[in-house]
Amino acid sequence: MRDKETDEDRHKGTEGQRDRAEGFFCFVPLHLCPFASFFVALCLCTFVPASRSIMEESSRKEETREALYRRELATILRSSALINSSLNIEQVLDNAMKWAEEFMGAEASTVYELEDRKNELVVRLARGEKKGSVERVTLKVGEGIAGTVVKTGKPMVIQDVSQEKKFTDKIDRLTGFRTKSAICVPLMLRNRPMGALQVINKKSGEPFNRSDLEILFAIAQHVSIAMENANLYRRLEESFAVTTQELRLTQAKLIRTERLASMSNLVQGVAHEIRNPITTIGGFARRIKKELGENRKVEKYVDIILDEAARLESIVKRVHDFTETQSYSPTLEKIEPIVEEVLNSAKPFANQLGVRIINEIAPELPPARLDSSQITVALTNIVENALEAMPQGGTLTLKALREDRSLVITIKDTGCGIPKEQLTAIYDPFVTLKSKGIGLGLTLVHQVILNHHGDIRITSEVQKGTVVTIRLPLDAAVRAS
């Protein structure tokens, strides 16, 4: 049994080796053929050179294959090192496609990036003679070779684009470049499409081969990671910038609040000490005026005393209003009657200046938790500032509307505006741009809005006007209605 299996195995082994036999033995009895020795010599002379030729050709193929592997490995290693050596994504992409072009001997290449929101491909990088025009091109997903590759997630090797239905000559028409052949692979990361790499036209005119596809796939993997890292880095920078700005604003608000609180106590004490003497001075000045009779010269001096006393009383009142803003008693109020009261009070002064007032209050605004007296004082100060900025006439527009979770009030004027460098200090106490006033108006307004957990923004352009935007939060119960 064992001998039989051995013979069968030997027979199978012999059959399996027939296709790769490199020579043969010929047994010819010498006594049967007088020319046998000559025949054997002839066979040997024929076989030995043929065998040597086959072996040399095989060796050359091995050397060519090894050289190709070395080139592929060197290209992948160099592109990987360059890709990971920089956070500048443009430089990374340029280096990667440079090595791809050199390996394939190609004329041009393009990196497409997918914009998910628009569902289209934008040219992130273009290399070649006509690259300047290419960078303005966009493709819809599914359009052209790159669009098809991104849509299907599968590579495409096109040896003759004139025979490919998916090919679009949009870029060729724009640049004057002529695409003959192309190889394109998708950029994928965690099964999510990110774009595509495309290499165009071999300089030698040879077709793209399997090695070209493999090298472009390898580069695409590195590029996908690099693009994702670049996007993450950009988002981190943006987030850090926003966070830093928010921290600065919060810090500025805290410093301003602490400054106002300490100053409020000081100002309240000073105002209290000044109020009584001013009242006394004003009272006696009015009494003196009544008893002067026809003495016009003295009456003129008394009038000056009365005017200045009235101005001081107004300042004391403003200081008192400012100190009162430190307390806060909100109730559920409608904004419409407050706005109406403020505008009605401002109409005489507006008519005197020739200012047109536009009232745009949205219908059916929900009530908000407001301290009506404080909001009235704040809006009055803003409207007065707007009117004083338009001594030659103009337009004042007051709008009130609901935006999601906020009640938004906007006061816009067409006055002289505020210089940009002075906008940062407008909320500071005793800072004023006017010839009259003590610089507490916007300080008071800012404190009122802070009391209501709201936000105030002032934008201005010199000789064009100022816009004050106030956002007040709506009560949770109101928002649900």
Secondary structure, 3 states (H helix, E strand, C coil): CHHHHHHHHHHHHHHHCHHHCCCCCCCCCCCCCCCHHHHHHHHHHHHHHHHHHHHHHHHHHHHHHHHHHHHHHHHHHHHHHHHCCCCCHHHHHHHHHHHHHHHHCEEEEEEEEEECCCCEEEEEEEECCCHHHHCCCEEECCCHHHHHHHHHCCCEEECCHHHCCCCCCHHHHHHCCCCCCEEEEEEEECCEEEEEEEEEEECCCCCCCHHHHHHHHHHHHHHHHHHHHHHHHHHHHHHHHHHHHHHHHHHHHHHHHHHHHHHHHHHHHHHHHHHHHHHHHHHHHHHHHHHCCCCHHHHHHHHHHHHHHHHHHHHHHHHHHHHHCCCCCCEEECHHHHHHHHHHHHHHHHHHHCEEEEEEECCCCCCEEECHHHHHHHHHHHHHHHHHCCCCCEEEEEEEEEECCEEEEEEEECCCCCCHHHHHHCCCCCCCCCCCCCCCHHHHHHHHHHHCCCEEEEEEECCCEEEEEEEEECCHHHHHC
